[in-house]
Amino acid sequence: MLTETTGRTPQDLATELATLREVDWASVWAGPPQSGSELREWCGRYGWEPLTFDRQLRVRTTSGGELSFGNTTTYGSPLVRASLLACWRVTASGPQDNGAVLAAASEAWPVHLQAAVSAMGAPVWHGQWDAEDFPEPSDPAFWEARESRLANRSPFRMAYWAPVGEAPGQAVYVLDQSVSFPTWTEDLPGGSMISLAVYPPEGSRRNL
């Protein structure tokens, strides 16, 4: 038996992306304030509800999703990533269901990709781990380079959207599907997940 654990739909992903596209990412990458009242005001610009106040910032979005932010060093410092926690996740109850995990992953990916396209337009590239034209990341943080990708089948499937123009609020959006290692075995239950990460444009991380 398979269990979907997020309760989120492809339409939820489209709604989240439509909202994220309106975010002033330049101000987000600069980092959140550390005081509670200022942090609430900072989050309030985007309708976010802060869920954590120490270490890694996590917020609830207006659409009910959760964003987790990665810092350069410590809390309150510039941000280098925003991650929309699992858009879809399925787990197997036993290794006998690992084939069903792969089948469910194959069905879920095109639906979520189409939802993302409806909000973002066509991606720069999309495909799966063994595609001959799989692009190398312009920044090592965006996704695994060729050697690691081929060895681990990670990301298993991916689509990405590059910044449009030179405006300072731009961002790189990466939608990916992972398949956990146990899925390829016959003795451990596996799983698969679709997630979204947003990054500052390549090169700008070095200036944060």
Phi, psi and omega in degrees: 000145177252148178232125174267124193253358184264328185071013181260156183241165174303324178295326175300319178298314180300318180295316179299316182294319179300323179286318181297330180295340181268357182287141173278086187295333179300318179286330178292314182299333179295339175106151181279155173290161185266336181283148184300315182292319179291325178295317178299320178295318179299313179294326183297338177303329185246008181074020181273144175253115180294132180255337177228150181238359179227160183055238185276129180287134176226135183228157171260134182273171180295339181265005176092002177275176177236128176254134175244135185248136177260135182259161175288320182221288184234169179303137181091349179276172180306150183261146182239358182194145168234126184242126173275110185301148191349116174281334180198134177212129178235140179232149179268146177280340179199165182299337178295345182260007183296325176297323178292328176299313181296322178294317179295322178297319179295328178282323185286324187299307183298329180290317179289323177297316180296323177298317179295319179297324180297333180263330190247347189084183183293138178286163174297320180204149169209149181169193182243174195305329185258013179295136182296331182261018179302125186283149170283143180291137177285343173225132184302340182284341190288313177196171185294141175288171192306310186300313180292320180299314182290329180285325187248357184054045183221123359290145182288314171224150185205150169220146177218152180239127181270164176300148177252118180078193185247010181301144186291345182269017185283166181205161174256127180252130181233116175257126181221156175243130176249152173234121185292151183306317182302338181299332182272000181257173178250004184234359180226143177285139182251195181187173179214151183216144171247130181219165182233135174231145179238133184232155168297153178305152183304142180090327184288338179300327183289344180261000182277000000 
